[in-house]
Amino acid sequence: MTDGLAARLPLDLLREPNLRRLFCAQAASVLGSSMMPIALSFAVLEHGGGASGVGLVLGAQTAPLIVFLLAGGVLADRWGRRVTMIGSDLARAAIEIAVVVILLTVGMPLGGFVVFAAALSVAAAFFHPAFHGFVPEVVSGKRLQEANALGSTFNSIGSLLGPAVAGALVAWTDPAWVIAIDAATFLASALFLAGVRTSSSAARSSGEDESFFQQLHHGWREFSSRTWLWSLLAYTSLASTFVLGPVMVLGIAFVGGKENGAAQWGTVMAAQGVGSLLGGFAGMRVRFRRPLLASVFCTFGLGAFAGLLAVRAPVYVLVLGSLLSGAGFALLHILWTSSLQADVPPDAMSRVSAYDGVATVLSMTVGYWWAAPTADRVGATSLLWFGVVWTLVSAAAMVTLPQIRRSAPGTDKREADAATPEAREPSTTH
């Protein structure tokens, strides 16, 4: 399945100024964003919101994404990805600075926190599709997987460090100051992005004379015309709904007792973060002749994790299952993103990526919502075993699709690009 290991980790990509600035922007943004749930939760509690208020506010952080990701994809292709990302960063920084001032002066009711979380989510919806479309403008096609793997590694490190830093800061200062730090990270991200220069002619959509809905429909045509794309997205989305949701919702009840269950589940979840790092390293080093086929098997770690929970394995075994799950999903994301960037026309990349984002957020939301009521009816163990069976049966169905078994999408295009002198080295345009 592989062509072999790369000779080295692709840290040489960071010598290219544009990529270095892009990854610095990503690292700053992820570090701050991963601090926000903890800071926001404690801020709500300190202002009398209670546990139900925390759940309401955190839910407001994800719900708007379902609607606004599509708008973000269209506008990123229309306005240009770099401009869209900078605008998103500045908007989020301004929102957070305003909230910090309010918290440190007059305080904020629960409704204010809900509006704040929703506003941040709307602004974030414009950043993510733009980022996925921007990477191919900065790095040559033949190194897309390495660049995405490096970005995934930075993302995993930020996701691990952010909560730890936020927890330490909240312990000795007001949560409002953690939100202020998050605002500073968005400003830093915008500053780094402002220094990125590309020579790509695909920074904007070729259909600028089209209406918003015409451009949205064009993105849908690009998405739906690729069997490998929508079938693999359906496969991973249903895995989130039928397997990941029950694992996350029911897992803590299967670990330890009332006194130490939370701490043990925290250890298990930390292993998932470590697994994400390992998956990122694997994405840097391993080349797949058939990345789509490899993507199918990346969900097996999650299926194994569900099975280990179903048999009530000891915590040290669950740590291994969680690690495999995290590594599989990180590698899946790298292979998926690289295939998407290689096969989808540059002028529609952000819109197609937005459809991916909507499906991902929606499937996870449904998975979290349906798991507990269904477990009450059929039993938690039965539901987890259903996830294991689903993983195997759905994977068997996927490998029957010729487009999933084919070589990497965009291979012909990358080979043509590699044949031109200007594609042999990363762009250094400033």
Long-range contacts (C-beta under 8 A, 24 or more apart in sequence): 1-288, 1-289, 1-290, 1-293, 1-294, 2-286, 2-287, 2-288, 2-289, 3-287, 3-288, 3-289, 4-287, 5-285, 5-286, 5-287, 6-146, 6-284, 6-285, 6-286, 6-287, 9-281, 9-284, 9-285, 10-143, 10-146, 10-147, 10-149, 10-150, 10-284, 11-150, 13-139, 13-143, 13-146, 13-147, 13-150, 13-426, 14-150, 16-139, 16-426, 16-427, 16-428, 17-195, 17-428, 17-430, 18-138, 18-196, 18-197, 18-198, 18-426, 18-427, 18-428, 18-429, 18-430, 19-138, 19-139, 19-147, 19-426, 21-192, 21-193, 21-195, 21-196, 22-134, 22-135, 22-138, 22-192, 22-193, 22-196, 23-150, 23-151, 23-154, 24-188, 24-192, 25-85, 25-89, 25-188, 25-189, 25-190, 25-192, 25-193, 25-196, 26-131, 26-151, 26-154, 26-155, 26-189, 27-154, 27-157, 27-158, 28-185, 28-186, 28-188, 28-189, 28-192, 29-89, 29-127, 29-185, 29-186, 29-189, 30-154, 30-155, 30-158, 30-159, 30-162, 31-158, 31-161, 31-162, 31-165, 31-185, 32-162, 32-181, 32-182, 32-183, 32-184, 32-185, 32-186, 33-124, 33-158, 33-162, 33-182, 33-185, 34-158, 34-159, 34-161, 34-162, 34-163, 34-166, 35-162, 35-163, 35-165, 35-166, 35-169, 35-178, 35-181, 35-182, 36-61, 36-120, 36-166, 36-178, 36-179, 36-182, 37-61, 37-163, 38-163, 38-166, 38-167, 38-170, 38-178, 39-166, 39-169, 39-170, 39-175, 39-178, 39-179, 39-182, 40-113, 40-117, 40-175, 40-179, 42-170, 42-175, 43-103, 43-108, 43-113, 43-175, 43-176, 43-179, 44-110, 44-113, 46-175, 47-103, 47-107, 47-108, 47-109, 47-110, 47-113, 48-110, 49-110, 49-113, 53-110, 53-113, 56-110, 56-114, 57-110, 57-113, 57-114, 57-116, 57-117, 58-117, 60-114, 60-115, 60-117, 60-118, 60-121, 61-117, 61-118, 61-120, 61-121, 62-121, 62-361, 62-364, 62-365, 63-118, 63-121, 63-365, 64-118, 64-121, 64-122, 64-125, 65-121, 65-124, 65-125, 65-357, 65-358, 65-361, 66-358, 66-361, 66-362, 66-365, 67-125, 68-121, 68-122, 68-125, 68-126, 69-125, 69-128, 69-129, 69-354, 69-357, 69-358, 69-361, 70-216, 70-351, 70-354, 70-355, 70-358, 71-125, 71-126, 71-212, 72-125, 72-126, 72-127, 72-128, 72-129, 72-130, 72-350, 72-354, 73-129, 73-219, 73-350, 73-351, 73-352, 73-353, 73-354, 73-355, 73-357, 74-212, 74-215, 74-216, 74-219, 74-350, 74-351, 74-354, 75-126, 76-126, 76-129, 76-130, 76-133, 76-350, 76-351, 77-133, 77-204, 77-205, 77-215, 77-219, 77-347, 77-348, 77-349, 77-350, 77-351, 78-204, 78-205, 78-208, 78-215, 79-204, 80-203, 80-204, 81-130, 81-131, 81-133, 81-134, 81-137, 81-203, 81-350, 82-130, 82-134, 82-193, 82-196, 82-198, 82-203, 84-126, 84-127, 84-130, 84-350, 85-126, 85-127, 85-130, 85-131, 85-134, 85-189, 85-190, 85-193, 86-190, 86-193, 86-194, 87-126, 88-123, 88-124, 88-126, 88-127, 88-130, 89-127, 89-186, 89-187, 89-189, 89-190, 89-193, 90-186, 90-187, 90-190, 91-123, 92-120, 92-123, 92-124, 92-183, 92-186, 93-183, 93-184, 93-186, 93-187, 93-190, 95-119, 95-120, 95-123, 96-120, 96-179, 96-180, 96-182, 96-183, 96-186, 97-180, 97-183, 99-176, 99-179, 100-176, 100-177, 100-179, 100-180, 100-183, 103-174, 103-175, 103-176, 103-179, 104-174, 104-176, 125-357, 128-353, 128-357, 129-350, 129-351, 129-353, 129-354, 129-357, 130-350, 132-337, 132-340, 132-341, 132-349, 132-350, 132-353, 133-341, 133-346, 133-349, 133-350, 133-353, 135-337, 135-341, 136-200, 136-202, 136-341, 136-342, 136-346, 136-349, 137-198, 137-200, 137-202, 137-203, 137-346, 138-196, 138-198, 138-426, 138-427, 139-426, 140-417, 140-418, 140-423, 140-424, 140-425, 140-426, 140-427, 141-341, 141-342, 141-410, 141-413, 141-414, 141-417, 141-418, 141-423, 142-414, 142-417, 142-418, 142-423, 143-426, 144-338, 144-341, 144-342, 145-283, 145-287, 145-291, 145-334, 145-335, 145-338, 146-283, 146-284, 148-283, 148-333, 148-334, 148-337, 148-338, 148-341, 149-280, 149-281, 149-282, 149-283, 149-284, 149-334, 150-280, 150-284, 152-276, 152-279, 152-280, 152-283, 152-330, 152-333, 152-334, 153-277, 153-280, 153-281, 153-284, 155-276, 155-280, 156-273, 156-276, 156-277, 156-279, 156-280, 156-330, 157-277, 159-273, 159-276, 160-270, 160-273, 160-274, 160-277, 197-429, 197-430, 198-427, 198-429, 199-427, 199-429, 200-346, 202-345, 202-346, 202-347, 202-349, 204-347, 205-347, 205-348, 206-347, 207-347, 215-351, 216-351, 218-348, 218-351, 219-348, 219-351, 219-352, 219-354, 219-355, 220-351, 220-355, 222-344, 222-345, 222-348, 222-351, 222-352, 223-351, 223-352, 223-355, 226-343, 226-344, 226-403, 226-409, 227-401, 227-403, 228-292, 228-339, 228-401, 228-403, 228-404, 228-406, 228-409, 229-340, 229-343, 229-344, 229-352, 231-398, 231-401, 231-403, 231-404, 232-292, 232-295, 232-296, 232-336, 232-398, 232-404, 233-355, 233-356, 233-359, 234-359, 235-296, 235-299, 235-394, 235-395, 235-398, 236-295, 236-299, 236-332, 236-336, 236-360, 237-359, 237-360, 237-362, 237-363, 238-363, 238-390, 238-394, 239-299, 239-302, 239-390, 239-391, 239-394, 240-360, 240-363, 240-364, 240-367, 241-363, 241-364, 241-366, 241-367, 241-370, 242-367, 242-386, 242-387, 242-390, 243-299, 243-302, 243-303, 243-306, 243-387, 243-388, 243-390, 243-391, 244-302, 244-364, 244-367, 245-364, 245-366, 245-367, 245-368, 245-369, 245-370, 245-371, 246-306, 246-367, 246-371, 246-374, 246-375, 246-380, 246-383, 246-384, 246-387, 247-302, 247-305, 247-306, 247-309, 247-325, 247-384, 247-387, 248-367, 248-368, 248-371, 249-367, 249-368, 249-371, 249-372, 249-375, 250-309, 250-371, 250-372, 250-375, 250-380, 250-383, 250-384, 251-309, 253-380, 254-309, 254-312, 254-380, 255-315, 255-318, 256-315, 264-315, 267-315, 267-319, 268-315, 268-318, 268-319, 268-322, 269-322, 271-319, 271-320, 271-322, 271-323, 271-326, 272-322, 272-323, 272-325, 272-326, 273-326, 274-323, 274-326, 275-301, 275-322, 275-323, 275-324, 275-325, 275-326, 275-327, 275-328, 275-330, 276-326, 276-327, 276-329, 276-330, 277-330, 278-323, 278-326, 278-327, 278-330, 279-326, 279-327, 279-328, 279-329, 279-330, 279-331, 279-332, 279-334, 280-330, 280-331, 280-334, 282-327, 282-330, 282-331, 283-330, 283-331, 283-334, 283-335, 288-335, 288-408, 289-407, 289-408, 290-405, 290-406, 290-407, 290-408, 291-335, 291-338, 291-339, 291-408, 292-335, 292-339, 292-403, 292-404, 292-405, 292-406, 292-408, 292-409, 293-399, 293-404, 293-405, 294-331, 294-335, 295-332, 295-335, 295-336, 295-339, 296-395, 296-398, 296-399, 296-404, 297-328, 297-395, 298-328, 298-329, 298-331, 298-332, 298-335, 299-328, 299-329, 299-332, 299-391, 299-395, 300-324, 300-328, 300-391, 300-395, 301-325, 301-326, 301-327, 301-328, 301-329, 302-328, 302-329, 302-387, 302-391, 303-387, 303-388, 303-390, 303-391, 303-392, 304-388, 306-384, 306-385, 306-387, 306-388, 306-391, 307-384, 307-385, 307-388, 309-384, 310-381, 310-384, 310-385, 310-388, 338-408, 339-408, 339-409, 339-410, 340-409, 341-410, 342-408, 342-409, 342-410, 342-411, 342-413, 342-414, 343-409, 343-410, 343-413
